[in-house]
Amino acid sequence: MRFQIFCSLVFALMVVLFSGCSGNVPVRGQVVFDDDTPLESGIVVCTSGKEEYLGRIDSDGKFSMGVLKDGTGIPKGTYEVCIRAANAPTGRIVKLSGGGMEMDDPELYSLVAKPLTDNATSGLTLTVPSEDYTLKVGQRQPVPPPNPKAKYVK
């Protein structure tokens, strides 16, 4: 009888220790402007120490982190957050040398205010777990006028 009770307690302890207690939490949220319209594209970057987690922003402003398969997630804690979202002016495609995208490239503009593009200056944080993962990113940035020196692809 004692052996059965002992085995039951050991089993119960193992279930508690190994079922979902990894400290990882799936994060699903939304990035919106002050007027509650969604940011239509970009990346949410959460940083804590040397750890960095990325979440792609979809056309509804929704993002997810650590939810690629069941049982994954990001560790509990508080993260510094930045938003990386850029677009070509007036929807034209810009030919970029080297195939990369530079945020400071004059042919591209940020969809969010420049301080929000860097963890050190954004002032945004995300605490995991939380009831709400909505990130407010201020006002939509105006589209700059086209650069007459730019080489656009037709």
C-alpha positions in Angstrom: 0.0 0.0 0.0 2.8 2.4 0.9 4.6 1.5 -2.3 1.4 2.4 -4.4 1.1 5.8 -2.5 4.8 6.5 -3.1 4.5 5.6 -6.8 1.4 7.8 -7.1 3.2 10.8 -5.5 6.3 10.3 -7.7 4.1 10.1 -10.8 2.2 13.2 -9.8 5.4 15.1 -9.1 6.8 14.1 -12.6 3.6 15.3 -14.3 3.9 18.7 -12.6 7.6 19.0 -13.4 7.5 17.9 -17.0 4.2 19.1 -18.4 4.2 22.7 -19.5 6.4 24.0 -16.7 9.3 24.8 -19.0 8.6 28.5 -18.4 7.8 29.1 -22.1 4.6 30.8 -23.0 3.1 31.2 -26.5 2.7 34.9 -27.3 0.0 36.2 -29.7 -0.6 39.9 -30.0 -1.3 42.8 -32.3 0.6 46.0 -33.2 -1.7 49.0 -33.7 -1.4 52.8 -34.1 -3.0 55.2 -31.7 -6.2 55.2 -33.8 -6.4 51.4 -33.4 -5.7 50.7 -37.1 -3.2 47.8 -37.5 0.4 48.0 -38.6 0.2 45.9 -41.8 3.7 44.4 -41.9 7.0 44.3 -40.1 8.7 42.4 -37.3 8.4 42.6 -33.5 11.7 42.0 -31.8 11.7 41.1 -28.1 15.1 41.2 -26.4 16.2 40.1 -22.9 19.9 40.0 -22.2 21.4 38.0 -25.1 18.2 36.3 -26.0 16.2 37.7 -29.0 12.8 36.5 -30.2 11.1 37.6 -33.5 7.5 37.7 -34.6 6.3 38.5 -38.1 3.5 41.1 -38.3 0.7 40.1 -40.7 -1.7 42.3 -42.6 -4.1 42.5 -39.6 -1.3 43.7 -37.3 -1.2 40.4 -35.6 2.1 38.7 -34.5 3.0 35.5 -32.8 6.2 34.3 -31.1 7.2 30.9 -30.1 4.0 29.3 -31.5 5.5 27.4 -34.4 4.5 24.0 -32.9 2.8 22.8 -29.7 4.8 23.1 -26.6 7.0 26.0 -27.8 7.0 29.6 -26.6 9.2 32.2 -25.2 10.5 32.2 -21.6 8.5 34.2 -18.9 10.0 37.6 -18.2 10.0 41.2 -19.3 11.4 42.1 -22.7 12.5 45.3 -24.4 10.6 45.6 -27.7 11.2 47.3 -31.0 9.3 47.3 -34.2 11.0 47.0 -37.6 8.7 48.0 -40.4 9.7 49.8 -43.6 8.1 50.4 -47.0 9.0 51.9 -50.4 7.5 55.4 -50.9 4.1 55.4 -52.7 4.2 51.6 -53.1 6.9 51.7 -55.7 9.6 48.9 -55.6 13.1 50.2 -55.1 16.1 48.5 -56.6 18.5 47.8 -53.8 22.2 46.9 -54.3 23.2 43.7 -52.5 19.6 42.6 -52.1 19.4 44.0 -48.6 17.2 46.7 -46.9 18.7 49.5 -44.9 16.4 51.4 -42.6 18.4 54.6 -43.3 18.2 54.1 -47.1 16.6 57.3 -48.4 14.4 55.3 -50.8 12.7 53.5 -47.8 10.8 54.9 -45.0 9.8 53.6 -41.6 6.1 53.0 -40.9 6.7 53.8 -37.3 8.6 56.6 -35.5 12.4 56.1 -35.6 12.8 55.7 -31.8 10.5 52.6 -32.0 12.9 50.8 -34.3 15.6 50.3 -31.6 15.1 48.5 -28.3 17.2 51.1 -26.4 14.9 54.0 -27.5 11.5 52.5 -28.1 10.2 52.5 -24.5 8.1 49.5 -25.4 8.1 46.4 -23.1 6.3 43.1 -23.2 5.8 41.1 -20.0 5.2 37.3 -20.5 2.8 36.0 -19.4 0.2 38.7 -19.8 -3.5 39.0 -20.5 -3.0 41.4 -23.4 -0.1 41.6 -25.9 -1.3 44.7 -27.8 1.6 47.1 -28.7 0.6 50.7 -29.4 3.1 52.4 -31.7 1.9 56.0 -31.9 0.9 57.7 -35.1 1.3 56.3 -38.6 4.4 58.0 -40.2 3.6 60.1 -43.3 4.8 59.0 -46.7 7.7 61.1 -47.8 7.7 62.6 -51.2 9.4 60.6 -54.0 13.1 61.1 -54.4 13.8 62.3 -58.0 17.2 60.6 -57.9 15.8 57.1 -57.0 15.9 54.3 -59.5 12.6 52.5 -59.4 11.8 49.1 -60.9 8.7 49.0 -63.1 
